[in-house]
């Protein structure tokens, strides 16, 4: 069992996105993606804001964190603009006084705080060192050679009710020991045992990587506010 006080909560952001420029600070339904996540974290039932850090390089982002009383980890320019070195991207791995980290993406505005809390609780109780959020897909997949990946269970027709589920990365919730990052490992993904899979809602995992996704997510968020 992991102690909650041993887990750092990190939100990492930058303004240099090529596909959706400045998406972390662009107006999103009268707020921003960054502030939506900060407000959620402050409403958590289990997260102590003393354990929350916003890893950012640009001053504009740091100013938003200051407005919400969130600790800032001073990310380097290289960390914000290079994406091929694990220890560089996660340069906080040997600079924060914690044993574990839960990394939360701010690019998933539909992600509920209840889901974040459940992920953290499950990770704290788990014997696994790492955890990774996924959602279930029951459909048909093939590899690049045309061989089926999905188990059809010898069904004579395509029927997604009978196929075995495959799990897709949610790209919003990750957990790992901090001390394995220095060795090039993250969430135990590079060696056994594999991280524990945390199954969540596909809708909550809706990610913003493209302009059309920004617009769709904003519409869904506004509809949610009217419910």
Long-range contacts (C-beta under 8 A, 24 or more apart in sequence): 1-124, 1-125, 2-99, 2-100, 2-123, 2-124, 2-125, 2-126, 3-124, 4-46, 4-48, 4-51, 4-120, 4-124, 5-48, 5-51, 6-98, 6-99, 6-100, 7-51, 7-98, 7-99, 7-100, 7-101, 7-102, 7-120, 7-123, 7-124, 7-175, 8-51, 8-53, 8-92, 8-96, 8-98, 8-100, 8-101, 8-102, 8-178, 9-41, 9-47, 9-51, 9-52, 9-53, 9-101, 9-102, 9-104, 9-120, 10-52, 10-53, 10-54, 10-55, 10-73, 10-92, 10-101, 10-102, 10-103, 10-104, 11-37, 11-38, 11-41, 11-52, 11-53, 11-54, 11-55, 11-70, 11-103, 11-104, 11-105, 11-106, 12-54, 12-55, 12-56, 12-75, 12-103, 13-54, 13-55, 13-56, 13-61, 13-106, 14-56, 14-57, 14-58, 14-61, 14-75, 14-80, 14-81, 15-58, 15-60, 15-61, 16-80, 16-81, 19-209, 19-210, 19-211, 20-208, 20-209, 20-210, 20-211, 20-213, 20-214, 23-107, 23-208, 23-214, 24-61, 24-106, 25-60, 25-61, 25-64, 26-214, 28-109, 28-214, 28-217, 28-218, 28-221, 29-218, 29-221, 29-222, 29-225, 32-64, 33-106, 33-107, 33-109, 33-208, 34-61, 34-64, 34-106, 35-64, 35-68, 36-106, 36-109, 36-221, 37-104, 37-106, 37-109, 37-111, 38-64, 38-65, 38-68, 38-70, 39-68, 40-111, 40-112, 40-113, 40-116, 41-70, 41-104, 41-113, 41-116, 42-68, 43-113, 44-113, 44-116, 44-117, 45-117, 46-117, 46-120, 46-121, 47-116, 47-117, 47-120, 51-98, 53-92, 53-96, 55-79, 55-92, 56-80, 86-181, 86-184, 86-186, 87-181, 87-182, 87-184, 90-181, 90-186, 93-178, 93-179, 93-181, 93-182, 94-178, 94-179, 94-181, 94-182, 96-178, 98-178, 99-177, 99-178, 99-179, 100-175, 100-176, 100-177, 100-178, 101-175, 101-176, 101-177, 101-178, 102-173, 102-174, 102-175, 103-173, 103-174, 103-175, 103-176, 104-172, 104-173, 105-171, 105-172, 105-173, 105-207, 107-171, 107-172, 107-207, 107-208, 107-209, 108-170, 108-171, 108-172, 108-204, 108-205, 108-206, 108-207, 108-208, 109-206, 109-208, 109-217, 109-221, 110-203, 110-204, 110-205, 110-206, 110-217, 110-220, 110-221, 110-224, 111-172, 111-173, 111-204, 111-205, 112-204, 115-173, 115-200, 115-201, 115-204, 116-173, 118-198, 119-173, 119-175, 119-198, 119-200, 120-175, 122-196, 122-198, 123-175, 123-196, 123-198, 126-196, 128-188, 128-193, 128-194, 128-195, 128-196, 129-176, 129-177, 129-180, 129-187, 129-188, 129-193, 129-195, 130-174, 130-175, 130-176, 130-177, 130-186, 130-187, 130-188, 130-189, 130-194, 130-195, 130-196, 131-173, 131-174, 131-175, 131-187, 131-195, 131-196, 131-197, 131-198, 132-169, 132-170, 132-173, 132-174, 132-175, 132-187, 132-189, 132-195, 132-196, 132-197, 132-198, 133-169, 133-170, 133-171, 133-172, 133-173, 133-174, 133-197, 133-198, 133-200, 133-205, 134-167, 134-168, 134-169, 134-170, 134-197, 134-198, 134-199, 134-200, 135-167, 135-168, 135-170, 135-199, 135-200, 135-201, 135-202, 135-205, 136-165, 136-166, 136-167, 136-168, 136-199, 136-202, 137-165, 137-166, 137-167, 137-168, 137-202, 138-163, 138-164, 138-165, 138-166, 139-163, 139-166, 141-166, 167-197, 167-199, 168-202, 170-200, 170-202, 170-204, 170-205, 171-205, 171-207, 172-204, 172-205, 172-207, 173-198, 173-200
